[in-house]
């Protein structure tokens, strides 16, 4: 079978390469208004039969939370069939957002509302400020008409707005968007490494690729939809830069200070900041390899002397690294869509300005795919290569408040190891909501009484 | 610190279910135990495991293992589906195996049946009760590695 792209939201199939994104959060106040809002939005949502790279502004997506589906008035018998993780909403333990830490859910959304209040998120992607303003106004007008309340998640009353920093860069200076899963959107994969579309689209559940709702009317309702975790993540650039400048020269005393900092940054990510994989070019960045994705670890770097075992890309995508026998589903795969927000930090002192990433992680099974990744990030314990320290964390995004988390970052070398000590938190969660990204037929059904 | 699973489920009391329980108990050592043994060894995370029947009213699966309960539940659902199907067929209120035999439902149902031990966990996890371990955080893999090292040294 072949997926009908006209029925699937484009954001699931392709990343939107736009300079600006806006993420409007809404709370439904009554079911009739909620249905009218979804029905009114539906014709504006960019579907996957559109060529997003050449499509005119704006590109729109919509996600609806489980509490949102309840407010719409979806039949409880159908709701009961949904993924239990989606139904429960974000779990701080599973995410590593330790309640007592800054990332704890009690601090989310700048304390302006609770996650359960978020019923719907509309994502607007544009290439110009004018288009951003027009699209925002269109969505707000529709919300007003339907009696849908906008939630403003920031203390200053502004919305969440992503802005490209240019060159695909993120605030820590790394290049993003290099590696995306190769998904086969039909049942005739061209290579064994292609991911099955059932890992991302609901309503096609099989024994090998299960998703919920599994079958029956509830599965019919969500066919062509997917689940997503929308995350608002603050990045502490000043702390990151300070860590590099103090630890880099200590760890690599034979290098010039700037080179030592760059090497430490690369070891933490697994790629040089231009994108060059350490496995392919351990001595320095190579522009010819900066988009390279054709490498593995098992034979090319079994000792971790090129790319440390805990480096970010080696944790979230361990490729051919041998896994523990308990890891029965193999390496989890999610579709990542993200954009930086906030201005770049000028200088080295923290300026108190909010900046980071607005990330969206799409998959058909939040527990099997998304939570496994957040678990691995916060505890590297999924492969025998971590036997030396099974409480190590991803040095960039792990939450150090996780029980028994190690704050050591071990960097294996050819002859001897070095270890960066006292890793701080570089990333703090400011909000997370689990959403259903409805396909065209799902949106049509949700806009009626079901 | 290892994680404890204290899965405790009420058994169906009708005559047919009780007869099947008797049959399961009769063949357990010869037919079920070897399968469980092989899979537990393969997992490399289980310290101890046993299955108990109390007065033919409750069945318990009690284990101590390293890592996360969800991963543990999924591994054993995949590796021992026939064993869990046989056990849950005897459990009062258990969904039919066709419904239970997927990751989410199995994990949710296992969680529901997991009885929290008295007391508080030494690692601060509020969802877990007290569990004593003489080995602290040492995992099965580490213990086996140390034991293998000792054997090699003494050989």
Interface residues (C-beta under 8 A of the other chain):
Chain A: X83 X84 X85 X210 X212 X214 X324 X325 X326 X327 X328 X329 X365 X367 X368 X371 X375 X381 X384 X387 X390 X391 X403 X404
Chain B: X1 X42 X43 X44 X45 X66 X67 X68 X70 X71 X72 X74 X75 X78 X79 X102 X103 X104 X107 X108 X123 X124 X125 X137 X139 X141 X142 X145
